[in-house]
Amino acid sequence: MKITKDMTIAQVLEISRQTAPVFMEMGMHCLGCPMSSGESVEMACATHGVDVDEIIKKLNAVVEEA
């Protein structure tokens, strides 16, 4: 399954828990907070000043390896 920027953080983590370190290294330490189930990856990137295309590329690389 391919990760997209409109998925919530919780959806990404459901696909693969191995993606958690990618979020953490980008400064997104809110993996367990209520916002993770309602906020898209794109919205989280905007909030944290992270390039959404960069994180999507890294997340998909992790999913492909699993």
PQR file of N, CA, C, O and H, with PARSE charges and radii, in Angstrom:
ATOM      1  N   MET A   1       0.843  -1.174   0.000 -0.4000 1.5000
ATOM      2  CA  MET A   1       0.000   0.000   0.000 -0.0000 2.0000
ATOM      3  C   MET A   1       0.891   1.240   0.000  0.5500 1.7000
ATOM      4  O   MET A   1       1.908   1.280   0.692 -0.5500 1.4000
ATOM      5  N   LYS A   2       0.510   2.235  -0.767 -0.4000 1.5000
ATOM      6  CA  LYS A   2       1.294   3.462  -0.903 -0.0000 2.0000
ATOM      7  C   LYS A   2       0.787   4.525   0.072  0.5500 1.7000
ATOM      8  O   LYS A   2      -0.416   4.748   0.199 -0.5500 1.4000
ATOM      9  H   LYS A   2      -0.316   2.203  -1.330  0.4000 1.0000
ATOM     10  N   ILE A   3       1.727   5.173   0.754 -0.4000 1.5000
ATOM     11  CA  ILE A   3       1.415   6.254   1.675 -0.0000 2.0000
ATOM     12  C   ILE A   3       1.192   7.528   0.854  0.5500 1.7000
ATOM     13  O   ILE A   3       1.955   7.828  -0.064 -0.5500 1.4000
ATOM     14  H   ILE A   3       2.705   4.992   0.651  0.4000 1.0000
ATOM     15  N   THR A   4       0.142   8.268   1.196 -0.4000 1.5000
ATOM     16  CA  THR A   4      -0.133   9.532   0.527 -0.0000 2.0000
ATOM     17  C   THR A   4      -0.254  10.640   1.566  0.5500 1.7000
ATOM     18  O   THR A   4      -0.472  10.374   2.748 -0.5500 1.4000
ATOM     19  H   THR A   4      -0.478   8.024   1.941  0.4000 1.0000
ATOM     20  N   LYS A   5      -0.109  11.886   1.114 -0.4000 1.5000
ATOM     21  CA  LYS A   5      -0.110  13.013   2.043 -0.0000 2.0000
ATOM     22  C   LYS A   5      -1.463  13.291   2.675  0.5500 1.7000
ATOM     23  O   LYS A   5      -1.542  14.002   3.676 -0.5500 1.4000
ATOM     24  H   LYS A   5       0.068  12.101   0.154  0.4000 1.0000
ATOM     25  N   ASP A   6      -2.528  12.741   2.108 -0.4000 1.5000
ATOM     26  CA  ASP A   6      -3.856  12.970   2.683 -0.0000 2.0000
ATOM     27  C   ASP A   6      -4.229  11.938   3.741  0.5500 1.7000
ATOM     28  O   ASP A   6      -5.280  12.059   4.371 -0.5500 1.4000
ATOM     29  H   ASP A   6      -2.464  12.163   1.295  0.4000 1.0000
ATOM     30  N   MET A   7      -3.385  10.923   3.948 -0.4000 1.5000
ATOM     31  CA  MET A   7      -3.622   9.936   5.010 -0.0000 2.0000
ATOM     32  C   MET A   7      -3.327  10.563   6.370  0.5500 1.7000
ATOM     33  O   MET A   7      -2.490  11.459   6.483 -0.5500 1.4000
ATOM     34  H   MET A   7      -2.532  10.825   3.436  0.4000 1.0000
ATOM     35  N   THR A   8      -4.022  10.086   7.398 -0.4000 1.5000
ATOM     36  CA  THR A   8      -3.700  10.541   8.744 -0.0000 2.0000
ATOM     37  C   THR A   8      -2.442   9.823   9.228  0.5500 1.7000
ATOM     38  O   THR A   8      -2.063   8.776   8.703 -0.5500 1.4000
ATOM     39  H   THR A   8      -4.702   9.358   7.306  0.4000 1.0000
ATOM     40  N   ILE A   9      -1.813  10.404  10.228 -0.4000 1.5000
ATOM     41  CA  ILE A   9      -0.633   9.771  10.819 -0.0000 2.0000
ATOM     42  C   ILE A   9      -1.009   8.396  11.362  0.5500 1.7000
ATOM     43  O   ILE A   9      -0.251   7.437  11.222 -0.5500 1.4000
ATOM     44  H   ILE A   9      -2.121  11.255  10.654  0.4000 1.0000
ATOM     45  N   ALA A  10      -2.184   8.308  11.983 -0.4000 1.5000
ATOM     46  CA  ALA A  10      -2.646   7.021  12.527 -0.0000 2.0000
ATOM     47  C   ALA A  10      -2.800   5.973  11.423  0.5500 1.7000
ATOM     48  O   ALA A  10      -2.455   4.809  11.626 -0.5500 1.4000
ATOM     49  H   ALA A  10      -2.800   9.087  12.098  0.4000 1.0000
ATOM     50  N   GLN A  11      -3.311   6.374  10.264 -0.4000 1.5000
ATOM     51  CA  GLN A  11      -3.452   5.425   9.147 -0.0000 2.0000
ATOM     52  C   GLN A  11      -2.085   4.930   8.685  0.5500 1.7000
ATOM     53  O   GLN A  11      -1.915   3.746   8.394 -0.5500 1.4000
ATOM     54  H   GLN A  11      -3.591   7.320  10.100  0.4000 1.0000
ATOM     55  N   VAL A  12      -1.124   5.827   8.620 -0.4000 1.5000
ATOM     56  CA  VAL A  12       0.228   5.441   8.205 -0.0000 2.0000
ATOM     57  C   VAL A  12       0.806   4.441   9.199  0.5500 1.7000
ATOM     58  O   VAL A  12       1.400   3.438   8.802 -0.5500 1.4000
ATOM     59  H   VAL A  12      -1.262   6.788   8.857  0.4000 1.0000
ATOM     60  N   LEU A  13       0.633   4.712  10.491 -0.4000 1.5000
ATOM     61  CA  LEU A  13       1.156   3.807  11.518 -0.0000 2.0000
ATOM     62  C   LEU A  13       0.456   2.452  11.495  0.5500 1.7000
ATOM     63  O   LEU A  13       1.067   1.435  11.822 -0.5500 1.4000
ATOM     64  H   LEU A  13       0.150   5.526  10.813  0.4000 1.0000
ATOM     65  N   GLU A  14      -0.826   2.429  11.109 -0.4000 1.5000
ATOM     66  CA  GLU A  14      -1.540   1.156  10.980 -0.0000 2.0000
ATOM     67  C   GLU A  14      -0.962   0.329   9.843  0.5500 1.7000
ATOM     68  O   GLU A  14      -0.889  -0.896   9.941 -0.5500 1.4000
ATOM     69  H   GLU A  14      -1.322   3.255  10.843  0.4000 1.0000
ATOM     70  N   ILE A  15      -0.554   0.984   8.772 -0.4000 1.5000
ATOM     71  CA  ILE A  15       0.038   0.271   7.638 -0.0000 2.0000
ATOM     72  C   ILE A  15       1.371  -0.332   8.052  0.5500 1.7000
ATOM     73  O   ILE A  15       1.670  -1.484   7.738 -0.5500 1.4000
ATOM     74  H   ILE A  15      -0.613   1.979   8.693  0.4000 1.0000
ATOM     75  N   SER A  16       2.173   0.466   8.763 -0.4000 1.5000
ATOM     76  CA  SER A  16       3.473  -0.031   9.219 -0.0000 2.0000
ATOM     77  C   SER A  16       3.957   0.773  10.419  0.5500 1.7000
ATOM     78  O   SER A  16       4.186   1.979  10.323 -0.5500 1.4000
ATOM     79  H   SER A  16       1.930   1.402   9.018  0.4000 1.0000
ATOM     80  N   ARG A  17       4.108   0.097  11.539 -0.4000 1.5000
ATOM     81  CA  ARG A  17       4.648   0.737  12.752 -0.0000 2.0000
ATOM     82  C   ARG A  17       6.104   1.143  12.534  0.5500 1.7000
ATOM     83  O   ARG A  17       6.635   1.977  13.267 -0.5500 1.4000
ATOM     84  H   ARG A  17       3.922  -0.883  11.617  0.4000 1.0000
ATOM     85  N   GLN A  18       6.752   0.550  11.521 -0.4000 1.5000
ATOM     86  CA  GLN A  18       8.152   0.867  11.227 -0.0000 2.0000
ATOM     87  C   GLN A  18       8.309   2.304  10.731  0.5500 1.7000
ATOM     88  O   GLN A  18       9.429   2.806  10.631 -0.5500 1.4000
ATOM     89  H   GLN A  18       6.320  -0.128  10.926  0.4000 1.0000
ATOM     90  N   THR A  19       7.197   2.968  10.422 -0.4000 1.5000
ATOM     91  CA  THR A  19       7.261   4.353   9.955 -0.0000 2.0000
ATOM     92  C   THR A  19       7.443   5.341  11.102  0.5500 1.7000
ATOM     93  O   THR A  19       7.790   6.497  10.858 -0.5500 1.4000
ATOM     94  H   THR A  19       6.287   2.561  10.503  0.4000 1.0000
ATOM     95  N   ALA A  20       7.224   4.927  12.318 -0.4000 1.5000
ATOM     96  CA  ALA A  20       7.314   5.825  13.479 -0.0000 2.0000
ATOM     97  C   ALA A  20       8.647   6.575  13.549  0.5500 1.7000
ATOM     98  O   ALA A  20       8.638   7.785  13.779 -0.5500 1.4000
ATOM     99  H   ALA A  20       6.942   3.988  12.516  0.4000 1.0000
ATOM    100  N   PRO A  21       9.792   5.909  13.360 -0.5600 1.5000
ATOM    101  CA  PRO A  21      11.058   6.647  13.420  0.2800 2.0000
ATOM    102  C   PRO A  21      11.180   7.757  12.373  0.5500 1.7000
ATOM    103  O   PRO A  21      11.864   8.752  12.612 -0.5500 1.4000
ATOM    104  N   VAL A  22      10.533   7.603  11.231 -0.4000 1.5000
ATOM    105  CA  VAL A  22      10.569   8.653  10.208 -0.0000 2.0000
ATOM    106  C   VAL A  22       9.884   9.904  10.742  0.5500 1.7000
ATOM    107  O   VAL A  22      10.401  11.012  10.600 -0.5500 1.4000
ATOM    108  H   VAL A  22       9.977   6.795  11.037  0.4000 1.0000
ATOM    109  N   PHE A  23       8.719   9.721  11.356 -0.4000 1.5000
ATOM    110  CA  PHE A  23       8.025  10.863  11.946 -0.0000 2.0000
ATOM    111  C   PHE A  23       8.880  11.490  13.052  0.5500 1.7000
ATOM    112  O   PHE A  23       8.989  12.713  13.139 -0.5500 1.4000
ATOM    113  H   PHE A  23       8.299   8.820  11.471  0.4000 1.0000
ATOM    114  N   MET A  24       9.475  10.660  13.884 -0.4000 1.5000
ATOM    115  CA  MET A  24      10.271  11.153  15.005 -0.0000 2.0000
ATOM    116  C   MET A  24      11.486  11.953  14.519  0.5500 1.7000
ATOM    117  O   MET A  24      11.791  13.011  15.071 -0.5500 1.4000
ATOM    118  H   MET A  24       9.387   9.667  13.814  0.4000 1.0000
ATOM    119  N   GLU A  25      12.172  11.459  13.503 -0.4000 1.5000
ATOM    120  CA  GLU A  25      13.366  12.160  13.019 -0.0000 2.0000
ATOM    121  C   GLU A  25      13.020  13.500  12.375  0.5500 1.7000
ATOM    122  O   GLU A  25      13.872  14.385  12.285 -0.5500 1.4000
ATOM    123  H   GLU A  25      11.924  10.600  13.055  0.4000 1.0000
ATOM    124  N   MET A  26      11.783  13.652  11.930 -0.4000 1.5000
ATOM    125  CA  MET A  26      11.337  14.911  11.341 -0.0000 2.0000
ATOM    126  C   MET A  26      10.794  15.864  12.408  0.5500 1.7000
ATOM    127  O   MET A  26      10.332  16.959  12.086 -0.5500 1.4000
ATOM    128  H   MET A  26      11.091  12.934  12.003  0.4000 1.0000
ATOM    129  N   GLY A  27      10.850  15.447  13.684 -0.4000 1.5000
ATOM    130  CA  GLY A  27      10.388  16.299  14.765 -0.0000 2.0000
ATOM    131  C   GLY A  27       8.921  16.135  15.104  0.5500 1.7000
ATOM    132  O   GLY A  27       8.368  16.915  15.878 -0.5500 1.4000
ATOM    133  H   GLY A  27      11.226  14.558  13.946  0.4000 1.0000
ATOM    134  N   MET A  28       8.291  15.130  14.533 -0.4000 1.5000
ATOM    135  CA  MET A  28       6.869  14.878  14.797 -0.0000 2.0000
ATOM    136  C   MET A  28       6.761  13.825  15.897  0.5500 1.7000
ATOM    137  O   MET A  28       6.725  12.623  15.633 -0.5500 1.4000
ATOM    138  H   MET A  28       8.740  14.496  13.904  0.4000 1.0000
ATOM    139  N   HIS A  29       6.710  14.305  17.120 -0.4000 1.5000
ATOM    140  CA  HIS A  29       6.681  13.411  18.280 -0.0000 2.0000
ATOM    141  C   HIS A  29       5.257  13.195  18.783  0.5500 1.7000
ATOM    142  O   HIS A  29       5.054  12.704  19.893 -0.5500 1.4000
ATOM    143  H   HIS A  29       6.739  15.281  17.334  0.4000 1.0000
ATOM    144  N   CYS A  30       4.278  13.560  17.968 -0.4000 1.5000
ATOM    145  CA  CYS A  30       2.868  13.522  18.387 -0.0000 2.0000
ATOM    146  C   CYS A  30       2.166  12.250  17.914  0.5500 1.7000
ATOM    147  O   CYS A  30       0.965  12.276  17.641 -0.5500 1.4000
ATOM    148  H   CYS A  30       4.442  13.959  17.066  0.4000 1.0000
ATOM    149  N   LEU A  31       2.880  11.167  17.815 -0.4000 1.5000
ATOM    150  CA  LEU A  31       2.307   9.944  17.249 -0.0000 2.0000
ATOM    151  C   LEU A  31       1.151   9.380  18.064  0.5500 1.7000
ATOM    152  O   LEU A  31       0.260   8.741  17.505 -0.5500 1.4000
ATOM    153  H   LEU A  31       3.855  11.147  18.036  0.4000 1.0000
ATOM    154  N   GLY A  32       1.152   9.600  19.348 -0.4000 1.5000
ATOM    155  CA  GLY A  32       0.094   9.059  20.180 -0.0000 2.0000
ATOM    156  C   GLY A  32      -0.963  10.086  20.572  0.5500 1.7000
ATOM    157  O   GLY A  32      -1.932   9.752  21.254 -0.5500 1.4000
ATOM    158  H   GLY A  32       1.876  10.119  19.802  0.4000 1.0000
ATOM    159  N   CYS A  33      -0.783  11.320  20.149 -0.4000 1.5000
ATOM    160  CA  CYS A  33      -1.739  12.354  20.556 -0.0000 2.0000
ATOM    161  C   CYS A  33      -3.020  12.247  19.732  0.5500 1.7000
ATOM    162  O   CYS A  33      -3.015  11.661  18.650 -0.5500 1.4000
ATOM    163  H   CYS A  33       0.005  11.592  19.595  0.4000 1.0000
ATOM    164  N   PRO A  34      -4.103  12.803  20.233 -0.5600 1.5000
ATOM    165  CA  PRO A  34      -5.383  12.723  19.514  0.2800 2.0000
ATOM    166  C   PRO A  34      -5.329  13.306  18.101  0.5500 1.7000
ATOM    167  O   PRO A  34      -6.083  12.872  17.230 -0.5500 1.4000
ATOM    168  N   MET A  35      -4.457  14.275  17.864 -0.4000 1.5000
ATOM    169  CA  MET A  35      -4.367  14.876  16.532 -0.0000 2.0000
ATOM    170  C   MET A  35      -3.881  13.883  15.482  0.5500 1.7000
ATOM    171  O   MET A  35      -4.171  14.048  14.298 -0.5500 1.4000
ATOM    172  H   MET A  35      -3.845  14.627  18.572  0.4000 1.0000
ATOM    173  N   SER A  36      -3.150  12.861  15.898 -0.4000 1.5000
ATOM    174  CA  SER A  36      -2.605  11.921  14.926 -0.0000 2.0000
ATOM    175  C   SER A  36      -3.696  11.146  14.194  0.5500 1.7000
ATOM    176  O   SER A  36      -3.470  10.645  13.092 -0.5500 1.4000
ATOM    177  H   SER A  36      -2.914  12.727  16.861  0.4000 1.0000
ATOM    178  N   SER A  37      -4.872  11.046  14.798 -0.4000 1.5000
ATOM    179  CA  SER A  37      -5.951  10.320  14.131 -0.0000 2.0000
ATOM    180  C   SER A  37      -6.846  11.243  13.308  0.5500 1.7000
ATOM    181  O   SER A  37      -7.700  10.765  12.561 -0.5500 1.4000
ATOM    182  H   SER A  37      -5.055  11.452  15.693  0.4000 1.0000
ATOM    183  N   GLY A  38      -6.664  12.555  13.433 -0.4000 1.5000
ATOM    184  CA  GLY A  38      -7.509  13.469  12.690 -0.0000 2.0000
ATOM    185  C   GLY A  38      -6.742  14.397  11.770  0.5500 1.7000
ATOM    186  O   GLY A  38      -7.341  15.126  10.979 -0.5500 1.4000
ATOM    187  H   GLY A  38      -5.970  12.944  14.039  0.4000 1.0000
ATOM    188  N   GLU A  39      -5.425  14.375  11.866 -0.4000 1.5000
ATOM    189  CA  GLU A  39      -4.597  15.289  11.091 -0.0000 2.0000
ATOM    190  C   GLU A  39      -3.885  14.516   9.984  0.5500 1.7000
ATOM    191  O   GLU A  39      -3.282  13.472  10.235 -0.5500 1.4000
ATOM    192  H   GLU A  39      -4.938  13.783  12.508  0.4000 1.0000
ATOM    193  N   SER A  40      -3.958  15.035   8.764 -0.4000 1.5000
ATOM    194  CA  SER A  40      -3.272  14.373   7.655 -0.0000 2.0000
ATOM    195  C   SER A  40      -1.764  14.590   7.779  0.5500 1.7000
ATOM    196  O   SER A  40      -1.306  15.485   8.489 -0.5500 1.4000
ATOM    197  H   SER A  40      -4.447  15.883   8.560  0.4000 1.0000
ATOM    198  N   VAL A  41      -1.022  13.771   7.085 -0.4000 1.5000
ATOM    199  CA  VAL A  41       0.426  13.936   7.051 -0.0000 2.0000
ATOM    200  C   VAL A  41       0.761  15.331   6.519  0.5500 1.7000
ATOM    201  O   VAL A  41       1.676  15.986   7.018 -0.5500 1.4000
ATOM    202  H   VAL A  41      -1.395  13.044   6.508  0.4000 1.0000
ATOM    203  N   GLU A  42       0.024  15.778   5.514 -0.4000 1.5000
ATOM    204  CA  GLU A  42       0.268  17.098   4.936 -0.0000 2.0000
ATOM    205  C   GLU A  42       0.044  18.211   5.965  0.5500 1.7000
ATOM    206  O   GLU A  42       0.837  19.149   6.047 -0.5500 1.4000
ATOM    207  H   GLU A  42      -0.719  15.245   5.109  0.4000 1.0000
ATOM    208  N   MET A  43      -1.028  18.109   6.742 -0.4000 1.5000
ATOM    209  CA  MET A  43      -1.306  19.121   7.765 -0.0000 2.0000
ATOM    210  C   MET A  43      -0.237  19.099   8.853  0.5500 1.7000
ATOM    211  O   MET A  43       0.189  20.151   9.330 -0.5500 1.4000
ATOM    212  H   MET A  43      -1.672  17.347   6.674  0.4000 1.0000
ATOM    213  N   ALA A  44       0.193  17.910   9.242 -0.4000 1.5000
ATOM    214  CA  ALA A  44       1.239  17.792  10.264 -0.0000 2.0000
ATOM    215  C   ALA A  44       2.546  18.396   9.763  0.5500 1.7000
ATOM    216  O   ALA A  44       3.261  19.054  10.519 -0.5500 1.4000
ATOM    217  H   ALA A  44      -0.154  17.056   8.854  0.4000 1.0000
ATOM    218  N   CYS A  45       2.854  18.174   8.499 -0.4000 1.5000
ATOM    219  CA  CYS A  45       4.071  18.739   7.914 -0.0000 2.0000
ATOM    220  C   CYS A  45       4.008  20.258   7.916  0.5500 1.7000
ATOM    221  O   CYS A  45       4.997  20.925   8.223 -0.5500 1.4000
ATOM    222  H   CYS A  45       2.274  17.639   7.885  0.4000 1.0000
ATOM    223  N   ALA A  46       2.858  20.801   7.578 -0.4000 1.5000
ATOM    224  CA  ALA A  46       2.702  22.262   7.572 -0.0000 2.0000
ATOM    225  C   ALA A  46       2.884  22.820   8.982  0.5500 1.7000
ATOM    226  O   ALA A  46       3.510  23.865   9.161 -0.5500 1.4000
ATOM    227  H   ALA A  46       2.054  20.260   7.329  0.4000 1.0000
ATOM    228  N   THR A  47       2.345  22.135   9.972 -0.4000 1.5000
ATOM    229  CA  THR A  47       2.460  22.568  11.363 -0.0000 2.0000
ATOM    230  C   THR A  47       3.899  22.524  11.854  0.5500 1.7000
ATOM    231  O   THR A  47       4.343  23.399  12.597 -0.5500 1.4000
ATOM    232  H   THR A  47       1.837  21.286   9.826  0.4000 1.0000
ATOM    233  N   HIS A  48       4.624  21.485  11.427 -0.4000 1.5000
ATOM    234  CA  HIS A  48       5.984  21.275  11.923 -0.0000 2.0000
ATOM    235  C   HIS A  48       7.064  21.818  10.988  0.5500 1.7000
ATOM    236  O   HIS A  48       8.253  21.679  11.277 -0.5500 1.4000
ATOM    237  H   HIS A  48       4.263  20.773  10.824  0.4000 1.0000
ATOM    238  N   GLY A  49       6.672  22.428   9.878 -0.4000 1.5000
ATOM    239  CA  GLY A  49       7.648  22.992   8.949 -0.0000 2.0000
ATOM    240  C   GLY A  49       8.488  21.947   8.236  0.5500 1.7000
ATOM    241  O   GLY A  49       9.684  22.137   8.016 -0.5500 1.4000
ATOM    242  H   GLY A  49       5.706  22.541   9.642  0.4000 1.0000
ATOM    243  N   VAL A  50       7.845  20.838   7.878 -0.4000 1.5000
ATOM    244  CA  VAL A  50       8.525  19.721   7.223 -0.0000 2.0000
ATOM    245  C   VAL A  50       8.044  19.628   5.778  0.5500 1.7000
ATOM    246  O   VAL A  50       6.866  19.844   5.496 -0.5500 1.4000
ATOM    247  H   VAL A  50       6.874  20.684   8.057  0.4000 1.0000
ATOM    248  N   ASP A  51       8.957  19.308   4.869 -0.4000 1.5000
ATOM    249  CA  ASP A  51       8.615  19.119   3.461 -0.0000 2.0000
ATOM    250  C   ASP A  51       7.802  17.838   3.314  0.5500 1.7000
ATOM    251  O   ASP A  51       8.313  16.747   3.566 -0.5500 1.4000
ATOM    252  H   ASP A  51       9.914  19.133   5.098  0.4000 1.0000
ATOM    253  N   VAL A  52       6.542  17.963   2.908 -0.4000 1.5000
ATOM    254  CA  VAL A  52       5.638  16.807   2.818 -0.0000 2.0000
ATOM    255  C   VAL A  52       6.134  15.789   1.798  0.5500 1.7000
ATOM    256  O   VAL A  52       6.023  14.585   2.026 -0.5500 1.4000
ATOM    257  H   VAL A  52       6.127  18.849   2.703  0.4000 1.0000
ATOM    258  N   ASP A  53       6.676  16.253   0.681 -0.4000 1.5000
ATOM    259  CA  ASP A  53       7.150  15.314  -0.342 -0.0000 2.0000
ATOM    260  C   ASP A  53       8.322  14.485   0.167  0.5500 1.7000
ATOM    261  O   ASP A  53       8.439  13.301  -0.148 -0.5500 1.4000
ATOM    262  H   ASP A  53       6.766  17.231   0.496  0.4000 1.0000
ATOM    263  N   GLU A  54       9.185  15.114   0.954 -0.4000 1.5000
ATOM    264  CA  GLU A  54      10.336  14.404   1.524 -0.0000 2.0000
ATOM    265  C   GLU A  54       9.886  13.307   2.485  0.5500 1.7000
ATOM    266  O   GLU A  54      10.379  12.181   2.419 -0.5500 1.4000
ATOM    267  H   GLU A  54       9.090  16.076   1.210  0.4000 1.0000
ATOM    268  N   ILE A  55       8.959  13.630   3.370 -0.4000 1.5000
ATOM    269  CA  ILE A  55       8.521  12.626   4.350 -0.0000 2.0000
ATOM    270  C   ILE A  55       7.729  11.505   3.675  0.5500 1.7000
ATOM    271  O   ILE A  55       7.856  10.344   4.063 -0.5500 1.4000
ATOM    272  H   ILE A  55       8.558  14.544   3.424  0.4000 1.0000
ATOM    273  N   ILE A  56       6.918  11.837   2.676 -0.4000 1.5000
ATOM    274  CA  ILE A  56       6.162  10.796   1.954 -0.0000 2.0000
ATOM    275  C   ILE A  56       7.131   9.834   1.281  0.5500 1.7000
ATOM    276  O   ILE A  56       6.923   8.621   1.305 -0.5500 1.4000
ATOM    277  H   ILE A  56       6.815  12.780   2.361  0.4000 1.0000
ATOM    278  N   LYS A  57       8.178  10.365   0.688 -0.4000 1.5000
ATOM    279  CA  LYS A  57       9.188   9.520   0.039 -0.0000 2.0000
ATOM    280  C   LYS A  57       9.845   8.580   1.046  0.5500 1.7000
ATOM    281  O   LYS A  57      10.030   7.395   0.769 -0.5500 1.4000
ATOM    282  H   LYS A  57       8.347  11.351   0.669  0.4000 1.0000
ATOM    283  N   LYS A  58      10.195   9.114   2.214 -0.4000 1.5000
ATOM    284  CA  LYS A  58      10.824   8.290   3.259 -0.0000 2.0000
ATOM    285  C   LYS A  58       9.852   7.252   3.805  0.5500 1.7000
ATOM    286  O   LYS A  58      10.233   6.100   4.013 -0.5500 1.4000
ATOM    287  H   LYS A  58      10.044  10.076   2.440  0.4000 1.0000
ATOM    288  N   LEU A  59       8.608   7.643   4.038 -0.4000 1.5000
ATOM    289  CA  LEU A  59       7.606   6.702   4.559 -0.0000 2.0000
ATOM    290  C   LEU A  59       7.381   5.554   3.586  0.5500 1.7000
ATOM    291  O   LEU A  59       7.321   4.394   3.994 -0.5500 1.4000
ATOM    292  H   LEU A  59       8.299   8.579   3.869  0.4000 1.0000
ATOM    293  N   ASN A  60       7.258   5.873   2.304 -0.4000 1.5000
ATOM    294  CA  ASN A  60       7.041   4.821   1.311 -0.0000 2.0000
ATOM    295  C   ASN A  60       8.239   3.901   1.175  0.5500 1.7000
ATOM    296  O   ASN A  60       8.077   2.709   0.913 -0.5500 1.4000
ATOM    297  H   ASN A  60       7.308   6.816   1.973  0.4000 1.0000
ATOM    298  N   ALA A  61       9.443   4.438   1.351 -0.4000 1.5000
ATOM    299  CA  ALA A  61      10.641   3.600   1.321 -0.0000 2.0000
ATOM    300  C   ALA A  61      10.615   2.586   2.462  0.5500 1.7000
ATOM    301  O   ALA A  61      10.980   1.426   2.275 -0.5500 1.4000
ATOM    302  H   ALA A  61       9.575   5.406   1.564  0.4000 1.0000
ATOM    303  N   VAL A  62      10.181   3.028   3.645 -0.4000 1.5000
ATOM    304  CA  VAL A  62      10.094   2.115   4.797 -0.0000 2.0000
ATOM    305  C   VAL A  62       9.048   1.034   4.535  0.5500 1.7000
ATOM    306  O   VAL A  62       9.289  -0.139   4.822 -0.5500 1.4000
ATOM    307  H   VAL A  62       9.884   3.970   3.796  0.4000 1.0000
ATOM    308  N   VAL A  63       7.894   1.412   3.994 -0.4000 1.5000
ATOM    309  CA  VAL A  63       6.823   0.446   3.722 -0.0000 2.0000
ATOM    310  C   VAL A  63       7.278  -0.572   2.681  0.5500 1.7000
ATOM    311  O   VAL A  63       6.969  -1.758   2.798 -0.5500 1.4000
ATOM    312  H   VAL A  63       7.698   2.364   3.761  0.4000 1.0000
ATOM    313  N   GLU A  64       8.002  -0.125   1.674 -0.4000 1.5000
ATOM    314  CA  GLU A  64       8.476  -1.032   0.625 -0.0000 2.0000
ATOM    315  C   GLU A  64       9.474  -2.035   1.171  0.5500 1.7000
ATOM    316  O   GLU A  64       9.522  -3.172   0.704 -0.5500 1.4000
ATOM    317  H   GLU A  64       8.254   0.839   1.578  0.4000 1.0000
ATOM    318  N   GLU A  65      10.280  -1.630   2.163 -0.4000 1.5000
ATOM    319  CA  GLU A  65      11.264  -2.520   2.762 -0.0000 2.0000
ATOM    320  C   GLU A  65      10.635  -3.599   3.647  0.5500 1.7000
ATOM    321  O   GLU A  65      11.190  -4.683   3.821 -0.5500 1.4000
ATOM    322  H   GLU A  65      10.240  -0.706   2.543  0.4000 1.0000
ATOM    323  N   ALA A  66       9.470  -3.277   4.196 -0.4000 1.5000
ATOM    324  CA  ALA A  66       8.824  -4.200   5.148 -0.0000 2.0000
ATOM    325  C   ALA A  66       8.266  -5.423   4.470  0.5500 1.7000
ATOM    326  O   ALA A  66       7.695  -6.290   5.132 -0.5500 1.4000
ATOM    327  H   ALA A  66       9.019  -2.396   4.054  0.4000 1.0000
TER
END
